[in-house]
Amino acid sequence: MNKKAMILTSGDPAGVGPEVAVKAFAKLAKANFPFVVAGRADVLQEACELYAPTFKVEKYDEAQSWEDNTLYYDDFSLTLESGWEKNKASASCGKFSYDLIVEATRAVIAKQYSAIVTAPVNKESVNLAGIDFCGHTELIAELCECDQFNMMQSADRLRCVFATCHISLKEVPEALTVDKILQAGRLLHKACLAEGLVNPSLSAAGLNPHAGESGYMGREEIDTVIPALEILRSEGIDIEGPFPPDTLFVPAIRERFEGFLCMYHDQGHIPFKMLAFDRGVNSTLGLPIIRTSVDHGTAFDIAWQDKADIGSLENALKLAWRRTGN
């Protein structure tokens, strides 16, 4: 093969990860768009029998020729303890899916693969395994020894970056600083440029209702958000705001912009998923490696029932491939 393959982690075995990974592989993977599925051979074999019955499962070897109807996998010699059940959270699946992220990320850092794309894991399962885990984003950044990173959700013109992310709502006002807003705004601008936009038009939400109403509903806009946006503008970044959060995503305003700087997780995730749930992509900006992900969870309620849609994963794979320079 003349192109370095990407690695797709298959996520929690009890969730939709194996199903969407196999379906996406059967639809997309080929010699000029190569990716390898990280996971257990027996789990992937069962998923193939259900969702891609013409495919055989084979351990990946970079030196081999790419064959049709063959799902290539890498298990990184990991074991999956017994006692787990489909559609349920468990320590066994949590430990396995966590270790899969770690090993796949290390393989990309070592340039064995060109990018990492992640199927969903279950945070409850990982924590049941005794591992303090709040998400892919923070773990992969830690493995990359990167302390300046941000999550971005994207679909077409809709790109949302978050100044704060996986923390409780009560922690947001204290955690929201000028430096965090600057970091998120700069990375959002850089991501837009990397996707070919010449002078991206960005917007920022306020933290409080009505963007603080001139301080009567909170001073975070006056003390933190506005000063940060003024610095970004002084750097040549075209960013407007802060907008009242409840109107930023209505069509008349949303369609003016190509990137949205949100102050906390749900402020952007809720409208984004209402608008693009079946095709959204989660990226981690600021890393020394390329990482994209699906924009949905393990969906235990529909897992292993041939109900999972691959739209989000398909877009995540294609975006990662574009970012590798292909």
Contacts in CASP RR format, 6 or more apart in sequence:
PFRMAT RR
TARGET T0000
AUTHOR 0000-0000-0000
METHOD contacts of the structure
MODEL  1
MNKKAMILTSGDPAGVGPEVAVKAFAKLAKANFPFVVAGRADVLQEACEL
YAPTFKVEKYDEAQSWEDNTLYYDDFSLTLESGWEKNKASASCGKFSYDL
IVEATRAVIAKQYSAIVTAPVNKESVNLAGIDFCGHTELIAELCECDQFN
MMQSADRLRCVFATCHISLKEVPEALTVDKILQAGRLLHKACLAEGLVNP
SLSAAGLNPHAGESGYMGREEIDTVIPALEILRSEGIDIEGPFPPDTLFV
PAIRERFEGFLCMYHDQGHIPFKMLAFDRGVNSTLGLPIIRTSVDHGTAF
DIAWQDKADIGSLENALKLAWRRTGN
1 31 0 8 1.000
1 34 0 8 1.000
1 62 0 8 1.000
1 65 0 8 1.000
1 66 0 8 1.000
3 31 0 8 1.000
3 32 0 8 1.000
3 34 0 8 1.000
3 114 0 8 1.000
3 326 0 8 1.000
4 34 0 8 1.000
4 111 0 8 1.000
4 113 0 8 1.000
4 114 0 8 1.000
4 324 0 8 1.000
5 34 0 8 1.000
5 35 0 8 1.000
5 36 0 8 1.000
5 60 0 8 1.000
5 62 0 8 1.000
5 72 0 8 1.000
5 113 0 8 1.000
5 114 0 8 1.000
6 34 0 8 1.000
6 35 0 8 1.000
6 36 0 8 1.000
6 113 0 8 1.000
6 114 0 8 1.000
6 115 0 8 1.000
6 116 0 8 1.000
6 117 0 8 1.000
6 317 0 8 1.000
6 320 0 8 1.000
6 321 0 8 1.000
6 324 0 8 1.000
7 35 0 8 1.000
7 36 0 8 1.000
7 38 0 8 1.000
7 74 0 8 1.000
7 104 0 8 1.000
7 107 0 8 1.000
7 108 0 8 1.000
7 112 0 8 1.000
7 113 0 8 1.000
7 115 0 8 1.000
7 116 0 8 1.000
7 117 0 8 1.000
8 21 0 8 1.000
8 24 0 8 1.000
8 25 0 8 1.000
8 35 0 8 1.000
8 36 0 8 1.000
8 37 0 8 1.000
8 38 0 8 1.000
8 116 0 8 1.000
8 117 0 8 1.000
8 118 0 8 1.000
8 119 0 8 1.000
8 313 0 8 1.000
8 317 0 8 1.000
9 38 0 8 1.000
9 39 0 8 1.000
9 97 0 8 1.000
9 100 0 8 1.000
9 101 0 8 1.000
9 104 0 8 1.000
9 116 0 8 1.000
9 117 0 8 1.000
9 118 0 8 1.000
9 119 0 8 1.000
10 17 0 8 1.000
10 18 0 8 1.000
10 21 0 8 1.000
10 37 0 8 1.000
10 38 0 8 1.000
10 39 0 8 1.000
10 40 0 8 1.000
10 43 0 8 1.000
10 44 0 8 1.000
10 100 0 8 1.000
10 119 0 8 1.000
11 17 0 8 1.000
11 18 0 8 1.000
11 21 0 8 1.000
11 39 0 8 1.000
11 97 0 8 1.000
11 100 0 8 1.000
11 118 0 8 1.000
11 119 0 8 1.000
11 120 0 8 1.000
11 121 0 8 1.000
11 298 0 8 1.000
12 93 0 8 1.000
12 94 0 8 1.000
12 97 0 8 1.000
12 120 0 8 1.000
12 121 0 8 1.000
12 122 0 8 1.000
12 125 0 8 1.000
12 298 0 8 1.000
13 40 0 8 1.000
13 43 0 8 1.000
13 80 0 8 1.000
13 84 0 8 1.000
13 86 0 8 1.000
13 93 0 8 1.000
13 96 0 8 1.000
13 97 0 8 1.000
14 84 0 8 1.000
14 85 0 8 1.000
14 86 0 8 1.000
14 87 0 8 1.000
14 88 0 8 1.000
14 89 0 8 1.000
14 90 0 8 1.000
14 93 0 8 1.000
14 122 0 8 1.000
14 125 0 8 1.000
14 298 0 8 1.000
14 300 0 8 1.000
14 303 0 8 1.000
15 86 0 8 1.000
15 87 0 8 1.000
15 120 0 8 1.000
15 122 0 8 1.000
15 298 0 8 1.000
15 299 0 8 1.000
15 300 0 8 1.000
15 303 0 8 1.000
15 304 0 8 1.000
16 119 0 8 1.000
16 120 0 8 1.000
16 296 0 8 1.000
16 297 0 8 1.000
16 298 0 8 1.000
16 299 0 8 1.000
16 302 0 8 1.000
16 303 0 8 1.000
16 304 0 8 1.000
16 308 0 8 1.000
17 119 0 8 1.000
17 120 0 8 1.000
17 298 0 8 1.000
17 303 0 8 1.000
17 308 0 8 1.000
18 39 0 8 1.000
18 43 0 8 1.000
18 44 0 8 1.000
18 46 0 8 1.000
18 47 0 8 1.000
18 119 0 8 1.000
18 304 0 8 1.000
19 47 0 8 1.000
19 50 0 8 1.000
19 51 0 8 1.000
19 303 0 8 1.000
19 304 0 8 1.000
19 306 0 8 1.000
19 308 0 8 1.000
20 119 0 8 1.000
20 294 0 8 1.000
20 308 0 8 1.000
20 309 0 8 1.000
20 310 0 8 1.000
20 313 0 8 1.000
21 37 0 8 1.000
21 44 0 8 1.000
21 47 0 8 1.000
21 119 0 8 1.000
21 313 0 8 1.000
22 37 0 8 1.000
22 44 0 8 1.000
22 47 0 8 1.000
22 48 0 8 1.000
22 50 0 8 1.000
22 51 0 8 1.000
22 52 0 8 1.000
22 55 0 8 1.000
22 71 0 8 1.000
23 51 0 8 1.000
23 52 0 8 1.000
23 308 0 8 1.000
23 310 0 8 1.000
24 310 0 8 1.000
24 313 0 8 1.000
24 314 0 8 1.000
24 317 0 8 1.000
25 35 0 8 1.000
25 37 0 8 1.000
25 52 0 8 1.000
25 55 0 8 1.000
25 71 0 8 1.000
26 51 0 8 1.000
26 52 0 8 1.000
26 55 0 8 1.000
26 71 0 8 1.000
27 310 0 8 1.000
27 314 0 8 1.000
28 35 0 8 1.000
28 314 0 8 1.000
28 317 0 8 1.000
28 318 0 8 1.000
29 35 0 8 1.000
29 71 0 8 1.000
29 72 0 8 1.000
30 66 0 8 1.000
30 68 0 8 1.000
31 66 0 8 1.000
33 321 0 8 1.000
33 326 0 8 1.000
34 66 0 8 1.000
35 117 0 8 1.000
35 317 0 8 1.000
36 60 0 8 1.000
36 72 0 8 1.000
36 73 0 8 1.000
36 74 0 8 1.000
36 113 0 8 1.000
37 44 0 8 1.000
37 71 0 8 1.000
37 72 0 8 1.000
37 73 0 8 1.000
37 74 0 8 1.000
38 73 0 8 1.000
38 74 0 8 1.000
38 75 0 8 1.000
38 76 0 8 1.000
38 100 0 8 1.000
38 103 0 8 1.000
38 104 0 8 1.000
39 73 0 8 1.000
39 74 0 8 1.000
39 75 0 8 1.000
39 78 0 8 1.000
39 100 0 8 1.000
40 75 0 8 1.000
40 78 0 8 1.000
40 80 0 8 1.000
40 96 0 8 1.000
41 57 0 8 1.000
41 59 0 8 1.000
41 73 0 8 1.000
41 75 0 8 1.000
43 80 0 8 1.000
44 57 0 8 1.000
44 71 0 8 1.000
44 73 0 8 1.000
45 57 0 8 1.000
48 55 0 8 1.000
48 56 0 8 1.000
48 57 0 8 1.000
48 71 0 8 1.000
50 304 0 8 1.000
50 306 0 8 1.000
51 306 0 8 1.000
52 71 0 8 1.000
54 69 0 8 1.000
55 69 0 8 1.000
55 70 0 8 1.000
55 71 0 8 1.000
56 69 0 8 1.000
56 70 0 8 1.000
56 71 0 8 1.000
57 70 0 8 1.000
57 71 0 8 1.000
57 73 0 8 1.000
58 67 0 8 1.000
58 70 0 8 1.000
58 71 0 8 1.000
58 72 0 8 1.000
58 73 0 8 1.000
59 72 0 8 1.000
59 73 0 8 1.000
59 74 0 8 1.000
59 75 0 8 1.000
60 72 0 8 1.000
60 73 0 8 1.000
60 74 0 8 1.000
62 112 0 8 1.000
74 104 0 8 1.000
74 107 0 8 1.000
76 99 0 8 1.000
76 100 0 8 1.000
76 103 0 8 1.000
76 104 0 8 1.000
76 107 0 8 1.000
78 96 0 8 1.000
78 99 0 8 1.000
78 100 0 8 1.000
78 103 0 8 1.000
79 96 0 8 1.000
80 92 0 8 1.000
80 93 0 8 1.000
80 96 0 8 1.000
81 91 0 8 1.000
81 92 0 8 1.000
81 95 0 8 1.000
81 96 0 8 1.000
82 92 0 8 1.000
83 90 0 8 1.000
83 92 0 8 1.000
84 90 0 8 1.000
84 92 0 8 1.000
84 93 0 8 1.000
86 303 0 8 1.000
86 304 0 8 1.000
87 300 0 8 1.000
87 301 0 8 1.000
87 303 0 8 1.000
87 304 0 8 1.000
88 300 0 8 1.000
89 122 0 8 1.000
89 124 0 8 1.000
89 125 0 8 1.000
89 128 0 8 1.000
89 300 0 8 1.000
90 125 0 8 1.000
90 128 0 8 1.000
91 125 0 8 1.000
91 128 0 8 1.000
91 129 0 8 1.000
91 130 0 8 1.000
92 129 0 8 1.000
93 122 0 8 1.000
93 125 0 8 1.000
94 121 0 8 1.000
94 122 0 8 1.000
94 125 0 8 1.000
94 126 0 8 1.000
94 128 0 8 1.000
94 129 0 8 1.000
94 131 0 8 1.000
95 126 0 8 1.000
95 129 0 8 1.000
95 131 0 8 1.000
97 121 0 8 1.000
97 122 0 8 1.000
97 125 0 8 1.000
97 126 0 8 1.000
98 121 0 8 1.000
98 126 0 8 1.000
98 129 0 8 1.000
98 131 0 8 1.000
98 133 0 8 1.000
98 139 0 8 1.000
101 118 0 8 1.000
101 121 0 8 1.000
101 136 0 8 1.000
101 139 0 8 1.000
101 140 0 8 1.000
102 139 0 8 1.000
102 143 0 8 1.000
104 113 0 8 1.000
104 116 0 8 1.000
104 118 0 8 1.000
105 116 0 8 1.000
105 139 0 8 1.000
105 140 0 8 1.000
105 143 0 8 1.000
105 144 0 8 1.000
105 289 0 8 1.000
105 291 0 8 1.000
106 143 0 8 1.000
107 113 0 8 1.000
108 114 0 8 1.000
108 115 0 8 1.000
108 116 0 8 1.000
108 289 0 8 1.000
108 290 0 8 1.000
108 291 0 8 1.000
109 143 0 8 1.000
109 144 0 8 1.000
109 288 0 8 1.000
109 289 0 8 1.000
114 290 0 8 1.000
114 324 0 8 1.000
115 289 0 8 1.000
115 290 0 8 1.000
115 291 0 8 1.000
115 292 0 8 1.000
115 320 0 8 1.000
115 321 0 8 1.000
115 323 0 8 1.000
115 324 0 8 1.000
116 140 0 8 1.000
116 289 0 8 1.000
116 290 0 8 1.000
116 291 0 8 1.000
116 292 0 8 1.000
116 320 0 8 1.000
117 291 0 8 1.000
117 292 0 8 1.000
117 293 0 8 1.000
117 313 0 8 1.000
117 316 0 8 1.000
117 317 0 8 1.000
117 320 0 8 1.000
118 136 0 8 1.000
118 291 0 8 1.000
118 292 0 8 1.000
118 293 0 8 1.000
118 294 0 8 1.000
119 293 0 8 1.000
119 294 0 8 1.000
119 313 0 8 1.000
120 293 0 8 1.000
120 294 0 8 1.000
120 296 0 8 1.000
120 297 0 8 1.000
120 298 0 8 1.000
120 299 0 8 1.000
121 135 0 8 1.000
121 136 0 8 1.000
121 298 0 8 1.000
122 297 0 8 1.000
122 298 0 8 1.000
122 300 0 8 1.000
123 133 0 8 1.000
123 134 0 8 1.000
123 135 0 8 1.000
126 133 0 8 1.000
127 133 0 8 1.000
133 139 0 8 1.000
134 166 0 8 1.000
135 166 0 8 1.000
136 282 0 8 1.000
136 284 0 8 1.000
136 291 0 8 1.000
136 293 0 8 1.000
137 149 0 8 1.000
137 151 0 8 1.000
137 165 0 8 1.000
137 166 0 8 1.000
137 282 0 8 1.000
137 284 0 8 1.000
138 166 0 8 1.000
140 284 0 8 1.000
140 287 0 8 1.000
140 289 0 8 1.000
140 291 0 8 1.000
141 147 0 8 1.000
141 149 0 8 1.000
141 284 0 8 1.000
141 287 0 8 1.000
144 287 0 8 1.000
144 288 0 8 1.000
144 289 0 8 1.000
146 286 0 8 1.000
146 287 0 8 1.000
146 288 0 8 1.000
148 183 0 8 1.000
148 187 0 8 1.000
148 286 0 8 1.000
149 187 0 8 1.000
149 284 0 8 1.000
149 285 0 8 1.000
149 286 0 8 1.000
149 287 0 8 1.000
150 161 0 8 1.000
150 162 0 8 1.000
150 163 0 8 1.000
150 165 0 8 1.000
150 183 0 8 1.000
150 184 0 8 1.000
150 187 0 8 1.000
150 188 0 8 1.000
150 284 0 8 1.000
150 285 0 8 1.000
150 286 0 8 1.000
151 161 0 8 1.000
151 162 0 8 1.000
151 165 0 8 1.000
151 282 0 8 1.000
151 283 0 8 1.000
151 284 0 8 1.000
151 285 0 8 1.000
152 159 0 8 1.000
152 160 0 8 1.000
152 161 0 8 1.000
152 162 0 8 1.000
152 187 0 8 1.000
152 188 0 8 1.000
152 191 0 8 1.000
152 282 0 8 1.000
152 283 0 8 1.000
152 284 0 8 1.000
152 285 0 8 1.000
153 159 0 8 1.000
153 160 0 8 1.000
153 268 0 8 1.000
153 269 0 8 1.000
153 272 0 8 1.000
153 276 0 8 1.000
153 280 0 8 1.000
153 281 0 8 1.000
153 282 0 8 1.000
153 283 0 8 1.000
153 295 0 8 1.000
154 160 0 8 1.000
154 191 0 8 1.000
154 280 0 8 1.000
154 281 0 8 1.000
154 283 0 8 1.000
154 319 0 8 1.000
155 272 0 8 1.000
155 275 0 8 1.000
155 276 0 8 1.000
155 279 0 8 1.000
155 280 0 8 1.000
155 281 0 8 1.000
155 315 0 8 1.000
156 276 0 8 1.000
157 255 0 8 1.000
157 257 0 8 1.000
157 258 0 8 1.000
157 259 0 8 1.000
158 254 0 8 1.000
158 259 0 8 1.000
158 260 0 8 1.000
158 272 0 8 1.000
158 275 0 8 1.000
158 276 0 8 1.000
159 188 0 8 1.000
159 191 0 8 1.000
159 192 0 8 1.000
159 258 0 8 1.000
159 259 0 8 1.000
159 260 0 8 1.000
160 259 0 8 1.000
160 260 0 8 1.000
160 262 0 8 1.000
160 268 0 8 1.000
160 269 0 8 1.000
160 272 0 8 1.000
161 184 0 8 1.000
161 185 0 8 1.000
161 187 0 8 1.000
161 188 0 8 1.000
161 191 0 8 1.000
161 259 0 8 1.000
161 260 0 8 1.000
161 261 0 8 1.000
161 262 0 8 1.000
161 285 0 8 1.000
162 184 0 8 1.000
162 262 0 8 1.000
162 263 0 8 1.000
162 264 0 8 1.000
162 265 0 8 1.000
162 267 0 8 1.000
162 268 0 8 1.000
163 176 0 8 1.000
163 180 0 8 1.000
163 181 0 8 1.000
163 183 0 8 1.000
163 184 0 8 1.000
163 261 0 8 1.000
163 262 0 8 1.000
163 263 0 8 1.000
163 264 0 8 1.000
164 171 0 8 1.000
164 172 0 8 1.000
164 175 0 8 1.000
164 176 0 8 1.000
164 180 0 8 1.000
164 263 0 8 1.000
164 264 0 8 1.000
164 265 0 8 1.000
165 264 0 8 1.000
165 265 0 8 1.000
166 265 0 8 1.000
167 175 0 8 1.000
167 264 0 8 1.000
167 265 0 8 1.000
169 264 0 8 1.000
169 266 0 8 1.000
172 207 0 8 1.000
172 263 0 8 1.000
172 264 0 8 1.000
173 207 0 8 1.000
173 220 0 8 1.000
176 207 0 8 1.000
176 220 0 8 1.000
176 224 0 8 1.000
176 225 0 8 1.000
176 263 0 8 1.000
176 264 0 8 1.000
177 224 0 8 1.000
178 224 0 8 1.000
178 227 0 8 1.000
178 228 0 8 1.000
178 231 0 8 1.000
181 204 0 8 1.000
181 224 0 8 1.000
181 225 0 8 1.000
181 228 0 8 1.000
181 229 0 8 1.000
181 232 0 8 1.000
181 261 0 8 1.000
181 263 0 8 1.000
182 228 0 8 1.000
182 231 0 8 1.000
182 232 0 8 1.000
184 261 0 8 1.000
185 202 0 8 1.000
185 204 0 8 1.000
185 232 0 8 1.000
185 237 0 8 1.000
185 239 0 8 1.000
185 261 0 8 1.000
186 232 0 8 1.000
186 235 0 8 1.000
186 237 0 8 1.000
187 285 0 8 1.000
187 286 0 8 1.000
188 202 0 8 1.000
188 259 0 8 1.000
188 261 0 8 1.000
188 285 0 8 1.000
189 200 0 8 1.000
189 202 0 8 1.000
189 232 0 8 1.000
189 237 0 8 1.000
189 239 0 8 1.000
190 285 0 8 1.000
191 283 0 8 1.000
191 285 0 8 1.000
192 200 0 8 1.000
192 202 0 8 1.000
192 258 0 8 1.000
192 259 0 8 1.000
193 200 0 8 1.000
194 323 0 8 1.000
197 258 0 8 1.000
199 238 0 8 1.000
200 238 0 8 1.000
200 258 0 8 1.000
200 259 0 8 1.000
201 238 0 8 1.000
201 240 0 8 1.000
201 256 0 8 1.000
201 257 0 8 1.000
201 258 0 8 1.000
201 259 0 8 1.000
202 237 0 8 1.000
202 238 0 8 1.000
202 239 0 8 1.000
202 240 0 8 1.000
202 257 0 8 1.000
202 258 0 8 1.000
202 259 0 8 1.000
202 260 0 8 1.000
202 261 0 8 1.000
203 239 0 8 1.000
203 240 0 8 1.000
203 241 0 8 1.000
203 243 0 8 1.000
203 248 0 8 1.000
203 253 0 8 1.000
203 256 0 8 1.000
203 257 0 8 1.000
203 259 0 8 1.000
203 260 0 8 1.000
203 261 0 8 1.000
204 225 0 8 1.000
204 229 0 8 1.000
204 239 0 8 1.000
204 240 0 8 1.000
204 241 0 8 1.000
204 242 0 8 1.000
204 243 0 8 1.000
204 260 0 8 1.000
204 261 0 8 1.000
204 262 0 8 1.000
205 211 0 8 1.000
205 241 0 8 1.000
205 242 0 8 1.000
205 243 0 8 1.000
205 244 0 8 1.000
205 245 0 8 1.000
205 248 0 8 1.000
205 260 0 8 1.000
205 261 0 8 1.000
205 262 0 8 1.000
205 263 0 8 1.000
205 267 0 8 1.000
205 268 0 8 1.000
206 212 0 8 1.000
206 220 0 8 1.000
206 221 0 8 1.000
206 225 0 8 1.000
206 241 0 8 1.000
206 242 0 8 1.000
206 243 0 8 1.000
206 244 0 8 1.000
206 245 0 8 1.000
206 263 0 8 1.000
207 220 0 8 1.000
207 221 0 8 1.000
207 224 0 8 1.000
207 225 0 8 1.000
207 242 0 8 1.000
207 245 0 8 1.000
207 263 0 8 1.000
207 264 0 8 1.000
208 217 0 8 1.000
208 218 0 8 1.000
208 220 0 8 1.000
208 221 0 8 1.000
209 217 0 8 1.000
209 244 0 8 1.000
209 245 0 8 1.000
209 246 0 8 1.000
210 217 0 8 1.000
210 244 0 8 1.000
211 221 0 8 1.000
211 225 0 8 1.000
211 241 0 8 1.000
211 242 0 8 1.000
211 243 0 8 1.000
211 244 0 8 1.000
211 245 0 8 1.000
212 218 0 8 1.000
212 219 0 8 1.000
212 220 0 8 1.000
212 221 0 8 1.000
212 222 0 8 1.000
214 222 0 8 1.000
215 221 0 8 1.000
215 222 0 8 1.000
221 242 0 8 1.000
225 242 0 8 1.000
225 263 0 8 1.000
226 242 0 8 1.000
229 239 0 8 1.000
229 241 0 8 1.000
229 242 0 8 1.000
232 239 0 8 1.000
233 239 0 8 1.000
239 261 0 8 1.000
240 257 0 8 1.000
243 253 0 8 1.000
245 262 0 8 1.000
245 263 0 8 1.000
245 267 0 8 1.000
247 253 0 8 1.000
248 254 0 8 1.000
248 260 0 8 1.000
248 271 0 8 1.000
249 260 0 8 1.000
249 268 0 8 1.000
249 271 0 8 1.000
249 275 0 8 1.000
254 260 0 8 1.000
260 268 0 8 1.000
262 268 0 8 1.000
272 280 0 8 1.000
272 295 0 8 1.000
273 295 0 8 1.000
276 295 0 8 1.000
277 295 0 8 1.000
277 296 0 8 1.000
277 312 0 8 1.000
278 309 0 8 1.000
278 311 0 8 1.000
278 312 0 8 1.000
279 311 0 8 1.000
279 312 0 8 1.000
279 315 0 8 1.000
280 294 0 8 1.000
280 295 0 8 1.000
280 311 0 8 1.000
280 312 0 8 1.000
280 315 0 8 1.000
280 316 0 8 1.000
281 292 0 8 1.000
281 293 0 8 1.000
281 294 0 8 1.000
281 295 0 8 1.000
281 312 0 8 1.000
281 315 0 8 1.000
281 316 0 8 1.000
281 319 0 8 1.000
282 292 0 8 1.000
282 293 0 8 1.000
282 294 0 8 1.000
282 295 0 8 1.000
282 316 0 8 1.000
283 291 0 8 1.000
283 292 0 8 1.000
283 293 0 8 1.000
283 319 0 8 1.000
284 291 0 8 1.000
284 292 0 8 1.000
284 293 0 8 1.000
290 320 0 8 1.000
290 323 0 8 1.000
290 324 0 8 1.000
291 320 0 8 1.000
292 316 0 8 1.000
292 317 0 8 1.000
292 319 0 8 1.000
292 320 0 8 1.000
292 323 0 8 1.000
293 316 0 8 1.000
294 312 0 8 1.000
294 313 0 8 1.000
294 316 0 8 1.000
295 312 0 8 1.000
295 316 0 8 1.000
296 312 0 8 1.000
299 308 0 8 1.000
302 308 0 8 1.000
END
